[in-house]
Structure formats: C-alpha cells, structure tokens
Amino acid sequence: MKKQIIVILIFILFFSSCASNKSKNIPPDISKLATEKIESSRGGFYTFTYKNEKPDDIPDEIYERLWQIQKEVIDNFTYDYDKKDGITNPPDLIKKEDFYNYGMGVCEDYANFFYILAYEKGLTANLYKVSGDREGGGHAWLEYRTKNNIYIIDPTWSDDYAIKDDLAKENFNESRVYGRKAFFTTYAEDRIIFPIKEKDDYNHSSYTKDFKELLFINGESAYIVKNRLITEANEIVGELNILTKEMRELREKGMGDSSEYAKLQSNHSKLYSKYSNLKRSYKKIKTEVKLKPR
C-alpha cells in the first residue's frame, strides 16, 4: 500500500512539474502586439512590431503620465554616435536643463533623462534603471516592476535616430509605432519585437553579462553623487595641502605660537573634519545591485 502511495505521489509531482514548465514556456499574448509598415522614399517599407496596448496591471493614469515622459525624452533628445565611439567628450548631463540644452547622448543619458523627469513628477516608486553587457557593448534602460510582471521602458530603442531615410523617419514619427517599440513591453514580448535571426541581432535579454540595477539618490544617479563627493574631497585635499605648507613656514620662522598659526590650525581642523565626513558619506553610498539576467 505504501509503495502504491509513493508511486502515485511521484506521478503527481512529475506531471505538476511538467505543467509548471509548460506554463513558463507559454508564448506572450501577441494580441497586444501589432505590426506596421512605414513607407520610405526609396519605394520600400520598414516593418516594425510594437506594443499596441496598455498592460492590465498598470493604472491608466500612471501609464499615460509615463507615456508623456517617453515622448518628451525622444522629442528632445537624439543619439550621440560620436560619444559612443569616443570621438567627443561631451559634458556630463546631470540636471534636467543639461539634457534639454545639450540634446544628445547615449543610452545611459536617455535612461537618466527619463528617470529625472519621472522623479520630478513623483513616478519612480516602481521605476528602476538597469544595465548589462554583451559581446559588442553594453546598454542601459528602465524597468517598471509590478507584483507579477517586469516591463521594459527604453526611450533609446524607441527613438527614430536609427532611421536614416527622411520620409520613413517622418512617417515613423506620425505612426502608432512612435515611442512604443520598447514601452511597457515584457521581456517575452521584447524577444518578438527584436527577434534574433542572425549572429549580430540582439534584444534586451541579450545583455546577460554584469546585469545590474543602477541606484538613484533623490532622483540623481548614485554614480554622479559619488563622483561629486570625490571632486569635493579632492578640492579639500588641495586646500589642506596649502594650509599645511603655510603652517610649516610659520613654524620655521618660530611663529608656531602666534595667533596667525592658531587660525590656520583651526581652519585645517575644520576642513579635515569636512573631508572625513565626505569620506564616510562616500563609503555609505551604494551605486548598484546585481541582478539575474532576464
């Protein structure tokens, strides 16, 4: 009797496992995806697949407000190939005004621009910046996470900079595809929108190396905050070196007990205390969290 019960349990576990694995391999709901042909000036067409509907677990207001940010970013920004190739060394884009004024950048900048605008409107509760590497380079984008799903928001791959044909670009920007190639798409949907058919093809799931979440502090990249602390600390070190030199010169003149020396010493102590606080703050700042590839 016990052997029969064990055999029955094994069969139940086996078929439950098969059902579970099968459910994981169910393809995405392609009814939420659409395909559109965009006419070019050469008489041909570009064919794009995109997410056609709002996900069920995203509130209408949140979706619409983030959609406005998606459009704002790609309307006011374009891809900087020279920065990508190391030909130019543009200024750091930190404040919102920097992105509008300079108007171009790489994927990292697109994602930061989006996050800054979302933070300003109080929409970052479930929004995260991520990045990963693959053979051929790295990429950064955003994720919006709900209880049951992780959605991709990638203003870089939703922009029109890769379309070189002027007519096709104009048609693209007036079409339903505009901004939606990577906006609230699941990773399963993303693999359909950006299929890998040849060796050099890739999608967001291709970035499996060093996949991580990049942290923000009050709407500002933690990396930028840490770099600013380093700059401030280096400036203080320079001031400390000057004070140390002046104090040494006074001692050599036999003025180590003078009020002038005491003033320099007091300033030195205050600056060193500030330097120590910066070092402690720097060590506390966490810039990233390792993630499993999607």
ZIPETA-V655660 format. One record per residue. RES is the residue in one letter. D_FIRST is the distance of its C-alpha to the first C-alpha in Angstrom with 2 decimals. Layout:
res: <RES | RES>
d_first: <D_FIRST | D_FIRST>
This chain:
res: <M | K | K | Q | I | I | V | I | L | I | F | I | L | F | F | S | S | C | A | S | N | K | S | K | N | I | P | P | D | I | S | K | L | A | T | E | K | I | E | S | S | R | G | G | F | Y | T | F | T | Y | K | N | E | K | P | D | D | I | P | D | E | I | Y | E | R | L | W | Q | I | Q | K | E | V | I | D | N | F | T | Y | D | Y | D | K | K | D | G | I | T | N | P | P | D | L | I | K | K | E | D | F | Y | N | Y | G | M | G | V | C | E | D | Y | A | N | F | F | Y | I | L | A | Y | E | K | G | L | T | A | N | L | Y | K | V | S | G | D | R | E | G | G | G | H | A | W | L | E | Y | R | T | K | N | N | I | Y | I | I | D | P | T | W | S | D | D | Y | A | I | K | D | D | L | A | K | E | N | F | N | E | S | R | V | Y | G | R | K | A | F | F | T | T | Y | A | E | D | R | I | I | F | P | I | K | E | K | D | D | Y | N | H | S | S | Y | T | K | D | F | K | E | L | L | F | I | N | G | E | S | A | Y | I | V | K | N | R | L | I | T | E | A | N | E | I | V | G | E | L | N | I | L | T | K | E | M | R | E | L | R | E | K | G | M | G | D | S | S | E | Y | A | K | L | Q | S | N | H | S | K | L | Y | S | K | Y | S | N | L | K | R | S | Y | K | K | I | K | T | E | V | K | L | K | P | R>
d_first: <0.00 | 3.82 | 5.43 | 5.14 | 6.36 | 8.74 | 9.95 | 10.71 | 12.48 | 14.40 | 15.60 | 16.70 | 18.53 | 20.08 | 21.47 | 22.61 | 24.44 | 26.01 | 27.16 | 28.59 | 30.43 | 31.69 | 33.11 | 34.98 | 36.63 | 37.82 | 41.60 | 43.94 | 45.33 | 48.35 | 49.81 | 51.13 | 52.92 | 56.19 | 58.49 | 62.25 | 65.03 | 68.01 | 71.28 | 73.29 | 77.03 | 76.44 | 75.19 | 71.55 | 68.61 | 66.25 | 62.75 | 60.80 | 57.31 | 56.90 | 54.87 | 56.20 | 54.56 | 53.88 | 50.24 | 48.64 | 47.89 | 51.52 | 53.95 | 56.92 | 59.49 | 57.88 | 57.56 | 61.15 | 62.61 | 60.86 | 61.98 | 65.55 | 65.14 | 63.77 | 66.91 | 69.17 | 68.01 | 68.29 | 71.56 | 73.17 | 71.69 | 71.48 | 70.09 | 72.25 | 71.93 | 74.62 | 72.63 | 69.49 | 71.51 | 73.26 | 76.67 | 77.45 | 76.59 | 76.62 | 76.63 | 73.49 | 72.36 | 71.42 | 72.78 | 72.36 | 76.01 | 75.53 | 73.16 | 75.52 | 78.61 | 77.33 | 75.22 | 73.24 | 70.53 | 67.28 | 63.67 | 63.66 | 66.67 | 65.29 | 62.17 | 64.32 | 66.71 | 63.89 | 62.37 | 65.78 | 66.48 | 63.03 | 63.52 | 66.92 | 65.37 | 62.44 | 59.79 | 58.10 | 55.22 | 52.63 | 54.87 | 54.48 | 56.41 | 54.49 | 55.57 | 54.28 | 55.63 | 55.13 | 57.14 | 60.41 | 60.59 | 59.06 | 58.82 | 58.58 | 57.50 | 55.98 | 52.57 | 51.98 | 48.56 | 46.75 | 43.35 | 41.62 | 44.19 | 46.72 | 49.89 | 52.64 | 56.25 | 58.58 | 62.26 | 63.21 | 61.28 | 62.24 | 65.96 | 68.37 | 69.96 | 68.30 | 69.99 | 73.40 | 74.69 | 76.74 | 76.11 | 72.37 | 72.33 | 74.24 | 71.94 | 68.87 | 70.19 | 70.83 | 67.46 | 64.11 | 62.81 | 65.12 | 63.18 | 59.76 | 58.56 | 56.76 | 56.68 | 53.40 | 51.47 | 47.91 | 47.34 | 45.53 | 48.60 | 50.86 | 49.41 | 50.52 | 53.90 | 54.58 | 52.77 | 52.79 | 54.19 | 56.36 | 56.39 | 58.62 | 56.80 | 54.93 | 53.44 | 52.43 | 49.09 | 51.14 | 52.30 | 49.46 | 51.62 | 52.46 | 51.05 | 51.98 | 53.07 | 56.76 | 57.62 | 60.53 | 62.54 | 64.24 | 64.20 | 65.53 | 63.77 | 62.79 | 64.21 | 67.57 | 67.54 | 66.95 | 69.67 | 72.06 | 71.38 | 72.12 | 75.38 | 76.39 | 75.54 | 77.62 | 80.53 | 80.39 | 80.34 | 83.51 | 85.16 | 84.09 | 85.67 | 88.92 | 89.00 | 88.27 | 91.16 | 93.53 | 92.61 | 93.21 | 96.61 | 97.61 | 96.61 | 98.69 | 101.64 | 101.16 | 99.97 | 96.59 | 97.65 | 99.05 | 97.82 | 97.27 | 94.87 | 93.06 | 92.60 | 91.15 | 88.82 | 87.61 | 86.96 | 85.12 | 82.82 | 82.04 | 81.30 | 79.10 | 77.13 | 76.65 | 75.59 | 73.00 | 71.56 | 71.30 | 69.44 | 66.94 | 66.45 | 66.00 | 63.24 | 61.33 | 61.29 | 58.10 | 58.78 | 55.44 | 51.65 | 49.57 | 47.19 | 44.53 | 45.95 | 45.34>
